[in-house]
Amino acid sequence: MPGFAPAGLPVREYLLVGLTAAAVTFLVTGVIRLLAIRIGAVAHPRQRDVHIKPMPRMGGVAIFIGVVAGMLLAWRLPVLSRAFDYSYEILGVAVAGGVIVLIGMLDDRFELDSITKLAGQIMTAGILVLFGVQWFFFWVPWGEQGDSVGSLLVLSGNQGAVLTVLLAVTMINAMNFVDGLDGLAAGIGFIAASAICVFSLGLLSDVGGDVGAYPPALIAATLAGGCLGFLPYNFQPARLFMGDSGSMLIGLMLAAASTTASGDIDYSRYSASDAIALLSPLLVVAAVLFVPLLDLIMAIIRRTRRGQSPFSADKMHLHHRLLEIGHSQRRAVMLIYLWAALLAFGAVAVTIFDPSVVVWGVLGGLLLAVIVSAVPRLRQLANRRRP
């Protein structure tokens, strides 16, 4: 993929849409907080929770309202309205998002069982597929196809649908698992959506402004704006939790943005010398998923080894471990932000700048993140050695 060239791209329009989503989310969050208190959508402290007093939840409704406001503005803008003229993907994300938020609202109020929520997640992922959000091509770096290294897998409708549903359900649950500290899920959602938006703008430049590349940047921009507008209410000390209505919405929209950005790229138009560009969509998706997925996989292994359900709750998530070794809530959240940003924007940067420079920069950042994460533990060990 050639260098990122914002000239001629609707960057200002995307920025306006994102800021609109942020402003609307911020303005309606206070109203949603009062509504959550009135209907009893309140999270009472449990043994595994970090908060110590009842907290209203259902903030995902405010994020969804902001996202829809951003999409409606884009629909009225002369340039971005093209994303609606030739594709139903944006409409599909809005419909699926509304359904997943409704399921999350019911869970925030009545505590639905895990099987019911899983069925709802699969249904909303299926809605995405019905509106055309799914994987069509998949490039693998082995084998040969013509004069190029690697093989292009053309997925059938059923194969693409299954892959899309699996990615969406996995991302929804990963974001749900990671939502354990004030501002954590909203911040990761903002970072991941921003990275996908930057990558999508690079893709839009690469294809010469083709209208097919408009939806992923629009989905990512509205989600980033919604998460940003919600953070002032949710960062520690929080006044409102996003609840499952928010975490599941963020996971669904990240899956949709990743799929629309990567799933329908015609990789056959690239040469073997563009191996990094060919791998970049997968790298972006993997980077976006890494932090919450790592936490999800560790939780599943930990619980199944104990003979528990993978959906049972405990207090051994990544953010709990950071608190255990001595980090404050804010510092633990900022550290996870750092890890997520390094991985997500590092994956995007290899498509824009010299890959060798990017790799060394990311490795240096990861080393710094490891040292900062380990500082409290090192202090504890040093104190123990003193007489």
C-alpha positions in Angstrom: 0.0 0.0 0.0 1.5 3.4 -0.9 2.0 6.1 1.6 -1.0 7.7 3.3 -2.0 10.8 1.4 -4.9 12.7 3.0 -5.1 15.2 0.1 -8.4 14.7 -1.7 -9.8 12.5 1.0 -12.9 13.5 2.9 -10.9 13.7 6.2 -12.7 16.8 7.4 -16.1 15.2 6.8 -15.1 12.1 8.8 -13.7 14.3 11.5 -17.0 16.3 11.6 -19.0 13.1 11.8 -16.9 11.8 14.6 -17.1 15.1 16.6 -20.9 15.2 16.1 -21.2 11.6 17.5 -19.0 12.7 20.5 -21.0 15.8 21.2 -24.4 14.1 20.9 -23.2 11.2 23.1 -21.9 13.7 25.7 -25.2 15.6 25.8 -27.5 12.7 26.1 -25.4 10.7 28.6 -26.7 12.7 31.6 -30.3 12.0 30.5 -29.6 8.3 30.1 -28.1 8.2 33.6 -31.3 9.6 35.1 -33.3 7.1 33.0 -31.2 4.2 34.3 -31.7 5.3 37.9 -35.4 5.6 37.4 -36.0 2.2 35.8 -33.6 0.4 38.2 -30.7 -0.4 35.8 -28.1 -0.1 38.6 -25.0 -2.2 39.2 -24.8 -3.2 42.8 -21.3 -4.1 44.1 -20.4 -7.8 44.0 -17.3 -9.6 45.3 -15.6 -9.5 41.9 -16.3 -5.8 41.2 -14.0 -2.9 41.8 -16.7 -0.2 42.5 -17.9 0.0 46.1 -21.3 1.7 45.7 -24.3 1.2 43.4 -23.8 2.7 39.9 -26.3 3.3 37.2 -25.5 1.5 33.9 -27.0 1.6 30.4 -24.5 4.0 28.9 -24.4 2.0 25.7 -27.8 3.7 24.8 -26.1 7.1 24.8 -23.2 5.8 22.7 -25.7 4.3 20.2 -27.6 7.6 20.0 -24.4 9.4 19.2 -23.4 6.8 16.6 -26.8 7.1 14.9 -26.5 11.0 15.0 -23.1 10.8 13.3 -24.4 8.4 10.6 -27.4 10.7 9.9 -25.1 13.6 9.5 -23.0 11.6 7.1 -26.1 10.7 5.1 -26.8 14.4 4.5 -23.2 15.3 3.6 -22.7 15.3 -0.2 -19.5 13.3 -0.2 -20.2 10.7 2.6 -23.7 10.1 1.4 -22.2 7.9 -1.3 -21.6 5.3 1.5 -25.4 4.9 1.7 -26.1 5.0 -2.1 -24.2 1.9 -3.1 -24.2 -0.3 0.0 -26.5 -1.4 2.8 -23.6 -1.9 5.2 -24.1 1.2 7.2 -27.8 0.5 7.6 -27.0 -3.0 8.6 -24.6 -1.8 11.3 -27.3 0.6 12.6 -30.0 -2.1 12.7 -27.7 -4.7 14.3 -26.4 -2.1 16.8 -30.0 -1.2 17.8 -30.8 -4.8 18.4 -27.6 -5.5 20.5 -28.2 -2.4 22.5 -31.8 -3.5 23.2 -30.5 -6.9 24.4 -27.9 -5.1 26.5 -30.5 -2.8 28.1 -32.5 -5.9 29.1 -29.4 -7.4 30.6 -28.5 -4.2 32.4 -31.9 -4.2 34.0 -32.8 -7.8 34.5 -29.5 -9.7 34.3 -30.1 -12.1 31.4 -28.4 -15.6 31.4 -25.4 -16.2 29.3 -27.2 -18.5 26.8 -29.8 -15.9 26.0 -27.1 -13.2 25.5 -25.1 -15.6 23.2 -28.2 -16.2 21.1 -28.8 -12.5 20.8 -25.2 -11.9 19.8 -25.4 -14.6 17.1 -28.7 -13.0 15.8 -27.1 -9.5 15.6 -24.1 -10.9 13.8 -26.5 -12.6 11.4 -28.2 -9.2 10.7 -24.8 -7.8 9.7 -24.4 -10.7 7.2 -27.9 -10.1 5.8 -27.0 -6.5 5.0 -23.8 -7.5 3.2 -21.2 -7.1 6.0 -19.1 -10.2 5.6 -15.8 -11.6 4.5 -15.5 -12.4 0.8 -11.7 -12.7 0.2 -9.0 -14.0 2.5 -5.3 -13.8 1.6 -2.8 -16.3 3.1 1.0 -15.9 2.8 1.7 -19.4 1.6 1.3 -21.1 -1.8 1.6 -19.4 -5.2 -1.0 -17.8 -7.4 0.2 -16.7 -10.8 3.4 -14.7 -10.4 2.6 -13.7 -6.8 3.6 -15.3 -3.6 0.7 -16.4 -1.5 -2.9 -17.5 -2.2 -6.2 -15.7 -2.4 -9.0 -17.6 -0.9 -12.4 -16.7 -2.4 -14.9 -17.6 0.3 -18.4 -18.9 -0.5 -21.4 -17.1 1.0 -21.7 -19.7 3.8 -18.0 -19.6 4.6 -17.9 -15.8 4.7 -21.0 -15.7 6.8 -19.7 -18.2 9.4 -16.3 -16.3 9.6 -18.2 -13.0 10.1 -20.4 -14.4 12.8 -17.5 -16.0 14.6 -15.5 -12.7 14.5 -18.4 -10.7 15.7 -19.4 -13.0 18.6 -15.7 -13.2 19.7 -15.2 -9.4 19.6 -18.5 -8.8 21.4 -17.5 -11.1 24.3 -13.9 -9.9 24.3 -15.1 -6.3 24.9 -17.6 -7.5 27.5 -14.9 -9.4 29.4 -12.5 -6.4 29.4 -15.1 -4.0 30.7 -14.1 -4.0 34.4 -12.6 -0.7 35.2 -13.9 2.9 34.8 -13.2 4.0 31.3 -11.5 0.9 30.1 -13.8 -0.4 27.4 -14.7 3.0 26.2 -11.0 3.9 25.9 -10.1 0.7 24.1 -13.0 1.2 21.8 -11.9 4.7 20.9 -8.3 3.6 20.3 -9.3 0.6 18.2 -11.9 2.5 16.2 -9.4 5.4 15.5 -6.8 2.9 14.3 -9.3 1.2 11.9 -10.4 4.7 10.7 -6.8 5.7 9.9 -6.2 2.4 8.1 -9.5 2.8 6.1 -8.5 6.3 5.0 -5.2 4.8 3.7 -7.2 2.1 1.9 -9.5 4.8 0.5 -6.5 6.7 -0.9 -5.1 3.4 -2.3 -8.2 2.6 -4.3 -8.5 6.1 -5.6 -11.6 7.1 -3.6 -13.7 4.1 -4.6 -17.1 4.3 -2.9 -16.8 0.8 -1.6 -14.1 1.9 0.9 -16.3 4.6 2.5 -18.3 2.4 5.0 -15.4 1.1 7.2 -14.1 4.6 7.9 -17.6 5.9 8.6 -18.4 3.0 11.0 -15.1 3.5 12.8 -15.4 7.3 12.9 -18.8 7.3 14.5 -17.8 4.6 17.0 -14.7 6.6 18.0 -16.8 9.7 18.5 -19.4 7.8 20.6 -16.7 6.4 22.9 -14.9 9.7 23.2 -18.2 11.5 24.2 -19.0 8.9 26.8 -15.5 8.9 28.5 -16.0 12.1 30.6 -18.9 10.3 32.4 -17.2 6.9 32.6 -13.5 7.7 33.4 -12.6 7.1 37.0 -14.4 8.1 39.1 -17.3 7.1 36.9 -20.8 8.5 37.1 -22.3 5.9 34.7 -21.3 2.5 33.5 -21.8 1.6 29.9 -23.1 -1.9 30.9 -23.5 -4.7 28.4 -25.5 -2.4 26.2 -22.3 -0.5 25.6 -19.6 -3.2 25.6 -21.5 -5.4 23.2 -22.2 -2.5 20.9 -18.5 -1.6 20.8 -17.5 -5.2 20.1 -20.1 -5.5 17.3 -19.1 -2.3 15.6 -15.4 -3.0 15.8 -16.1 -6.4 14.2 -18.2 -4.7 11.5 -15.6 -2.0 10.8 -12.8 -4.6 10.6 -14.8 -6.8 8.3 -15.8 -4.0 5.9 -12.2 -2.7 5.9 -10.6 -6.1 5.3 -13.1 -8.7 4.2 -13.8 -7.4 0.7 -10.4 -6.2 -0.4 -9.4 -7.7 -3.8 -5.9 -8.9 -2.8 -5.2 -10.1 -6.3 -4.5 -6.5 -7.3 -1.3 -6.4 -5.2 2.1 -7.9 -6.1 4.3 -10.1 -4.0 6.4 -7.1 -3.1 3.4 -5.6 -1.3 3.4 -8.5 1.3 3.1 -6.0 4.2 0.2 -4.4 2.5 -1.4 -7.7 1.9 -1.0 -8.7 5.6 -1.9 -5.3 6.9 -5.7 -5.8 7.3 -5.1 -9.0 9.3 -2.5 -7.2 11.4 -4.9 -4.4 12.1 -7.7 -6.8 13.1 -5.3 -8.9 15.2 -3.9 -5.8 16.9 -7.3 -4.4 17.7 -8.4 -7.8 19.1 -5.2 -8.6 21.0 -5.7 -7.0 24.4 -9.3 -8.0 25.0 -8.9 -11.4 23.3 -5.8 -12.2 25.4 -7.9 -11.5 28.5 -10.8 -13.6 27.1 -8.6 -16.6 26.3 -6.9 -16.5 29.7 -10.3 -16.3 31.4 -11.7 -19.3 29.4 -8.7 -21.5 30.1 -8.7 -20.5 33.8 -12.3 -21.2 34.3 -12.5 -24.5 32.4 -9.5 -25.8 34.3 -11.4 -25.2 37.5 -14.5 -27.0 36.1 -16.4 -23.8 35.8 -18.4 -22.3 32.9 -16.4 -20.1 30.6 -19.0 -17.4 31.2 -18.8 -17.5 35.0 -17.3 -14.4 36.6 -14.1 -14.1 38.6 -11.6 -11.4 39.7 -8.6 -12.5 37.7 -8.9 -10.4 34.6 -5.9 -8.4 33.2 -7.1 -5.2 34.9 -7.6 -7.1 38.2 -4.0 -8.3 38.0 -2.7 -4.8 37.5 -4.6 -3.6 40.5 -3.2 -6.5 42.5 0.4 -5.7 41.9 -0.1 -2.1 43.1 -1.4 0.1 40.2 -4.2 2.5 40.9 -7.4 2.2 38.8 -6.4 5.2 36.6 -2.9 4.0 36.1 -4.1 0.5 35.3 -6.5 1.9 32.7 -3.8 4.1 31.2 -1.4 1.2 30.9 -3.9 -0.9 29.0 -4.6 2.1 26.8 -0.9 2.2 26.1 -0.7 -1.5 25.2 -3.7 -1.2 22.9 -2.5 2.0 21.2 1.0 0.5 20.5 -0.4 -2.6 19.0 -3.2 -1.0 17.0 -1.4 2.0 15.6 1.8 0.0 15.1 -0.1 -2.4 12.8 -1.6 0.6 10.9 1.8 2.3 10.7 3.5 -0.5 8.8 1.1 0.3 5.9 2.1 3.9 5.9 5.8 4.2 6.9 9.0 2.2 6.6 8.2 -1.2 8.3 11.6 -1.6 9.8 11.4 1.8 11.6 7.9 1.0 12.8 8.9 -2.4 14.2 11.8 -0.9 16.2 9.5 1.9 17.4 6.8 -0.5 18.5 9.4 -2.8 20.2 10.8 0.2 22.1 7.3 1.3 23.1 6.4 -2.3 24.3 9.6 -2.4 26.3 8.7 0.9 28.0 5.2 -0.4 28.7 6.6 -3.6 30.3 8.9 -1.6 32.5 6.1 0.8 33.6 3.7 -2.1 34.2 6.3 -3.9 36.4 7.3 -0.8 38.5 5.0 -1.5 41.5 6.2 -5.2 41.6 9.8 -4.1 41.5 9.2 -1.7 44.3 7.6 -4.5 46.4 10.6 -6.8 45.8 13.1 -4.0 46.7 11.2 -3.2 49.9 11.2 -6.9 51.0 15.0 -7.0 50.6 15.6 -4.1 52.9 16.4 -5.0 56.5 
